[in-house]
């Protein structure tokens, strides 16, 4: 204690306040803190691993694709597609995080609005779309080009999940026939492009969500029969399906793509030739997109391909296990449909690369190069993270238990 000149003791001055350090602890109630502790961090880690693998794989495939397209009048640097993919990842990850931070009600409304918007865009493709590689799938002008079907996939899941969830409120609503009719219209628009692979993915997502709602074995048999009739009709009357199925089953026509993919994916053995050591990748069409899985097999080995397969399976198991404790019908359908989209698309791409499915021109989620594809996938995965968020205190707080028993 000090004294003043008048002899009056003065109070000691307080020490300067220490700068406050923000810690992301469980007591942090900020928006970021709540998001961090409510989000499924295992799912987030798995998708970050896939995105990292994608950057490495695109860097490996970029020289082959750059060389291929330089032959037709373009001069591209060997890492042209890698730098562009890095740009898309830097855009897509913040979009995924921002989408995952939405409250579940807002995420549902956002998904429904975007489903309507991109459905209209898909309907405009036959009228105003432009052709690339023999298919009319894109809208836009100049550099602002996008593929409506890629963006529609996750939002279609939200719309169909909301429609099917209405049955829990009124059992008499014919939600399954209505959702089936919507899917048929979308499939028709896709086949006009033509895009047979995306048609299969949309139908798979609808079938998975309808199965989740709970169907009798008789209904499952009827739907399976309709699906078989649809595939047969596509083979008989849809030239794109006829050609691809014939090429696959009877080795008729041009089988260069599938033969090159099989030769490339098996060329590296178990451990691969090493980064940049692949040679057969230069024979691949679309090495950075449709056949990037084969590039991974050649340069990093079949064990790396198996690891990627395990990651997708782990993601699916993780989501469905979490849904076992969920009571909200919409959340169950939406999360189940979204993870079906990612895993079904991955399985189809892998099956094409190893030669057990006909070529469909489908990318490997989070790994293949592509702006529209990656941004749409990040938005869809952000919605999945939003719909699987859980409050860690919900089942621990005695106050919650006390009020829930009232």
C-alpha positions in Angstrom: 0.0 0.0 0.0 1.3 3.5 -0.9 0.4 6.9 0.6 -0.5 10.1 -1.2 1.1 13.5 -0.5 -1.8 14.3 2.0 -0.9 11.2 4.0 -4.0 9.3 2.9 -3.3 5.7 2.0 -4.2 4.8 -1.6 -5.5 1.5 -2.8 -3.2 -0.6 -4.8 -3.6 -0.5 -8.5 -4.9 -3.7 -10.1 -2.6 -5.7 -12.3 -3.1 -5.3 -16.1 -5.7 -7.8 -17.4 -4.3 -10.8 -19.2 -5.3 -11.3 -22.8 -8.2 -13.7 -23.0 -7.4 -16.9 -24.8 -10.2 -18.5 -26.7 -10.2 -22.2 -26.3 -12.5 -24.6 -28.3 -13.6 -26.4 -25.1 -16.9 -28.0 -24.2 -17.9 -24.9 -22.3 -17.5 -22.7 -25.5 -21.1 -21.7 -26.5 -20.1 -19.8 -29.6 -21.4 -20.9 -33.0 -18.1 -22.4 -33.9 -17.8 -24.1 -30.5 -21.3 -25.6 -30.7 -20.6 -26.7 -34.3 -17.4 -28.4 -33.3 -18.8 -30.5 -30.5 -22.1 -31.3 -32.2 -20.6 -32.3 -35.6 -19.7 -35.9 -36.4 -15.9 -35.4 -36.4 -15.2 -38.9 -37.7 -17.3 -38.3 -40.8 -15.5 -34.9 -41.2 -12.1 -36.6 -40.9 -13.0 -39.2 -43.5 -14.1 -36.7 -46.1 -11.0 -34.6 -45.5 -8.9 -37.8 -46.1 -10.8 -38.4 -49.4 -10.2 -34.8 -50.5 -6.5 -35.1 -49.7 -6.3 -38.3 -51.6 -8.1 -36.6 -54.5 -5.5 -33.9 -54.7 -2.7 -36.4 -54.8 -4.5 -38.5 -57.4 -5.4 -35.5 -59.6 -1.7 -34.5 -59.5 -0.8 -38.0 -60.7 -3.3 -38.0 -63.5 -2.9 -34.3 -64.5 0.2 -34.9 -66.8 -1.7 -37.6 -68.8 -4.8 -35.5 -69.3 -2.8 -32.4 -70.0 -0.8 -34.3 -72.7 -4.0 -35.7 -74.2 -5.8 -32.4 -74.5 -2.6 -30.6 -75.7 -2.8 -32.8 -78.8 -6.0 -31.2 -79.9 -4.7 -27.6 -80.0 -4.3 -26.7 -76.3 -1.0 -26.2 -74.5 -1.5 -27.1 -70.9 1.0 -27.4 -68.1 1.5 -30.9 -66.6 -0.2 -29.8 -63.3 -2.9 -27.8 -64.9 -5.7 -29.9 -63.5 -4.1 -30.2 -60.1 -4.0 -26.4 -59.6 -7.6 -26.1 -60.7 -8.7 -28.9 -58.4 -6.9 -27.2 -55.5 -8.9 -24.1 -56.3 -12.2 -26.1 -56.3 -11.2 -27.7 -53.0 -10.5 -24.3 -51.4 -13.9 -23.2 -52.5 -15.8 -26.4 -51.7 -14.5 -27.0 -48.1 -15.8 -23.6 -46.8 -19.1 -24.3 -48.5 -19.3 -27.7 -46.8 -18.4 -26.2 -43.4 -20.9 -23.4 -43.8 -23.7 -25.8 -44.9 -23.0 -28.1 -42.0 -23.4 -25.2 -39.6 -27.0 -24.6 -40.7 -29.8 -25.5 -38.2 -31.6 -28.7 -39.4 -34.8 -26.8 -40.1 -33.0 -24.2 -42.2 -31.0 -26.9 -44.0 -34.3 -28.6 -44.9 -35.8 -25.4 -46.3 -32.6 -24.6 -48.2 -32.6 -28.1 -49.7 -36.2 -27.9 -50.8 -35.6 -24.5 -52.4 -32.5 -25.6 -54.2 -34.2 -28.8 -55.4 -36.9 -26.7 -57.2 -34.2 -24.4 -58.7 -32.0 -27.1 -60.1 -34.9 -29.2 -61.3 -35.9 -26.2 -63.4 -32.3 -25.9 -64.6 -32.3 -29.6 -65.6 -35.5 -29.1 -67.6 -33.8 -26.3 -69.4 -30.8 -28.3 -70.5 -32.4 -29.9 -73.6 -33.4 -26.4 -74.7 -30.4 -24.2 -73.8 -27.6 -26.7 -72.9 -24.4 -27.1 -74.8 -22.7 -30.3 -76.0 -19.5 -31.7 -74.7 -18.0 -35.1 -75.6 -21.2 -36.1 -77.3 -23.6 -35.2 -74.4 -25.7 -32.1 -73.7 -25.4 -31.8 -69.9 -24.2 -28.3 -69.1 -25.7 -24.8 -68.8 -24.0 -21.5 -68.6 -22.0 -19.0 -70.7 -18.2 -18.9 -71.0 -16.4 -20.0 -67.9 -19.6 -20.0 -65.7 -20.7 -23.5 -66.8 -22.3 -26.0 -64.5 -24.0 -29.4 -64.7 -27.5 -29.2 -63.1 -27.8 -32.9 -62.5 -24.7 -32.9 -60.2 -26.2 -30.1 -58.0 -29.7 -31.7 -58.1 -28.6 -35.0 -56.6 -28.2 -33.9 -52.9 -31.2 -31.6 -53.0 -33.4 -34.2 -54.7 -32.6 -36.4 -51.7 -33.9 -33.6 -49.4 -37.1 -33.1 -51.4 -37.9 -36.8 -51.6 -37.1 -37.4 -47.9 -39.4 -34.5 -47.0 -42.1 -35.9 -49.2 -41.8 -39.5 -47.8 -41.7 -38.2 -44.2 -45.2 -36.8 -44.7 -46.5 -40.3 -44.5 -45.7 -40.4 -40.7 -48.3 -37.6 -40.3 -50.9 -39.0 -42.6 -50.8 -42.7 -43.6 -53.3 -42.1 -46.5 -51.0 -39.9 -48.5 -49.7 -41.6 -51.7 -46.2 -40.4 -51.1 -44.4 -43.4 -52.7 -46.2 -43.1 -56.1 -45.8 -39.3 -56.1 -42.0 -39.6 -55.3 -41.7 -42.3 -57.9 -43.4 -40.1 -60.6 -41.0 -37.3 -59.8 -38.1 -39.7 -60.1 -39.4 -40.9 -63.5 -39.6 -37.3 -64.8 -36.0 -36.6 -63.7 -34.8 -39.9 -65.2 -36.5 -39.0 -68.5 -34.7 -35.6 -68.6 -31.4 -37.3 -67.8 -31.8 -39.9 -70.6 -32.4 -37.1 -73.1 -28.9 -35.7 -72.4 -28.0 -38.7 -72.5 -26.8 -39.6 -69.0 -27.5 -43.3 -68.2 -25.2 -43.4 -65.2 -26.9 -40.5 -63.4 -30.2 -42.0 -64.1 -29.1 -45.2 -62.2 -27.9 -43.1 -59.3 -31.2 -41.2 -58.9 -33.2 -44.4 -59.1 -30.9 -46.0 -56.5 -31.3 -43.1 -54.1 -35.1 -43.2 -54.5 -35.2 -47.0 -54.0 -33.0 -46.8 -50.9 -35.2 -44.1 -49.3 -38.3 -46.0 -50.1 -36.8 -49.1 -48.5 -35.9 -47.1 -45.4 -39.6 -46.1 -45.0 -40.4 -49.7 -44.5 -42.0 -51.8 -47.3 -43.5 -55.3 -47.3 -41.6 -58.0 -49.2 -44.4 -58.0 -51.8 -43.8 -54.3 -52.4 -40.1 -54.8 -52.7 -40.7 -57.6 -55.2 -43.0 -55.3 -57.3 -40.4 -52.5 -57.3 -37.6 -54.9 -58.2 -39.7 -56.2 -61.1 -40.4 -52.7 -62.3 -36.7 -51.9 -62.1 -35.9 -55.1 -64.2 -38.5 -54.1 -66.8 -37.0 -50.6 -66.9 -33.5 -51.9 -67.5 -34.8 -54.3 -70.2 -36.7 -51.5 -71.9 -33.6 -49.3 -71.8 -31.6 -52.0 -73.4 -34.2 -52.5 -76.2 -35.1 -49.0 -76.9 -32.4 -46.7 -75.6 -29.3 -46.8 -77.9 -26.8 -45.6 -75.3 -27.8 -48.4 -72.9 -27.8 -50.9 -75.7 -24.3 -50.0 -76.9 -22.8 -50.0 -73.4 -24.4 -53.2 -72.3 -23.4 -54.9 -75.5 -19.8 -53.7 -75.2 -19.7 -55.0 -71.6 -21.4 -58.4 -72.0 -20.5 -59.4 -75.6 -17.3 -57.4 -76.1 -18.8 -55.9 -79.2 -17.9 -52.5 -80.5 -15.3 -50.2 -79.0 -14.0 -51.6 -75.7 -10.8 -49.4 -75.6 -11.8 -47.5 -72.5 -12.6 -50.5 -70.3 -9.6 -52.5 -71.6 -7.3 -49.6 -70.9 -8.7 -49.0 -67.4 -8.3 -52.7 -66.5 -4.7 -52.8 -67.8 -3.8 -49.6 -66.0 -5.3 -50.4 -62.6 -3.5 -53.8 -62.5 -0.2 -52.5 -63.9 1.1 -51.3 -60.5 0.5 -54.5 -58.5 -0.1 -54.2 -54.8 2.2 -51.3 -54.1 2.2 -49.3 -57.4 4.9 -47.9 -59.5 5.3 -44.8 -57.3 4.1 -41.2 -57.8 4.7 -40.1 -61.4 5.9 -43.6 -62.4 2.8 -44.7 -64.3 3.0 -45.1 -68.0 -0.3 -46.7 -69.0 -2.3 -43.7 -67.6 -1.3 -41.8 -70.8 -3.5 -44.2 -72.7 -6.6 -43.5 -70.5 -9.4 -41.3 -71.7 -10.4 -38.9 -69.0 -7.7 -40.1 -66.6 -8.3 -37.2 -64.2 -12.1 -37.8 -64.0 -13.8 -41.1 -64.8 -10.7 -43.3 -64.7 -8.8 -41.7 -61.8 -9.3 -44.9 -59.8 -7.2 -46.8 -62.4 -4.4 -44.1 -62.1 -4.4 -44.7 -58.3 -4.1 -48.4 -58.9 -1.1 -48.0 -61.2 0.9 -45.5 -59.2 -0.1 -46.3 -55.6 -1.1 -49.9 -55.9 -4.2 -52.1 -55.3 -3.8 -51.7 -51.6 -4.4 -47.9 -52.0 -7.6 -48.7 -54.0 -8.7 -51.1 -51.2 -8.1 -48.4 -48.6 -10.4 -46.0 -50.6 -13.1 -48.6 -50.8 -12.8 -49.1 -47.0 -13.2 -45.4 -46.4 -16.5 -45.2 -48.3 -17.8 -48.3 -46.5 -16.8 -46.8 -43.2 -18.7 -43.6 -44.0 -21.8 -45.6 -44.8 -21.6 -47.7 -41.7 -21.0 -44.7 -39.5 -24.1 -42.9 -40.8 -26.4 -45.9 -40.6 -25.2 -46.7 -37.1 -25.9 -43.1 -36.0 -29.4 -43.4 -37.5 -30.3 -46.3 -35.2 -30.8 -43.8 -32.4 -32.7 -41.2 -34.5 -36.5 -40.8 -34.2 -37.1 -38.1 -36.8 -38.3 -39.7 -40.0 -37.1 -36.9 -42.2 -33.6 -36.9 -40.8 -33.4 -40.7 -41.2 -34.4 -40.5 -44.8 -32.3 -37.5 -45.7 -29.1 -38.9 -44.1 -29.7 -42.3 -45.5 -30.4 -41.0 -49.0 -27.3 -38.7 -49.0 -24.9 -41.4 -47.9 -26.5 -43.7 -50.5 -25.6 -41.1 -53.2 -22.0 -41.0 -52.2 -21.4 -44.7 -51.8 -23.5 -45.8 -54.8 -21.6 -43.3 -57.1 -18.3 -44.5 -55.7 -19.2 -48.2 -56.2 -20.3 -47.6 -59.7 -17.1 -45.7 -60.6 -14.9 -48.4 -59.0 -16.8 -51.2 -60.7 -16.3 -49.6 -64.1 -12.6 -49.2 -63.5 -12.1 -52.8 -62.5 -14.2 -54.0 -65.4 -17.2 -55.5 -63.6 -19.7 -52.8 -64.9 -20.2 -51.1 -68.2 -18.7 -47.6 -68.7 -21.1 -44.9 -67.4 -19.0 -41.7 -67.4 -19.2 -41.2 -63.6 -16.7 -39.6 -61.3 -15.3 -40.9 -58.0 -16.8 -38.7 -55.3 -14.3 -36.2 -53.6 -11.4 -37.7 -55.6 -12.1 -37.1 -59.4 -11.4 -33.7 -60.9 -14.4 -31.4 -61.5 -15.8 -28.1 -60.4 -19.5 -28.8 -60.6 -19.1 -32.3 -59.2 -16.9 -31.3 -56.2 -18.9 -28.2 -55.2 -22.1 -30.2 -55.3 -20.6 -33.1 -53.3 -19.3 -30.6 -50.7 -22.8 -29.1 -50.4 -24.3 -32.5 -50.1 -21.8 -33.7 -47.5 -22.4 -30.4 -45.6 -26.1 -31.3 -45.5 -25.3 -34.8 -44.3 -23.1 -33.3 -41.5 -26.0 -30.9 -40.6 -28.5 -33.7 -40.4 -26.3 -36.0 -38.2 -25.4 -33.3 -35.7 -26.0 -34.3 -32.1 -26.0 -32.2 -28.9 -23.4 -34.0 -26.6 -25.2 -32.7 -23.5 -28.6 -33.8 -24.5 -28.5 -37.2 -22.8 -26.0 -36.2 -20.0 -27.7 -33.2 -18.4 -30.0 -34.2 -15.5 -32.2 -31.2 -16.3 -33.0 -32.6 -19.7 -33.9 -35.9 -18.1 -36.0 -34.2 -15.5 -37.9 -32.1 -18.0 -38.3 -35.1 -20.4 -40.1 -37.1 -17.7 -42.7 -34.4 -17.2 
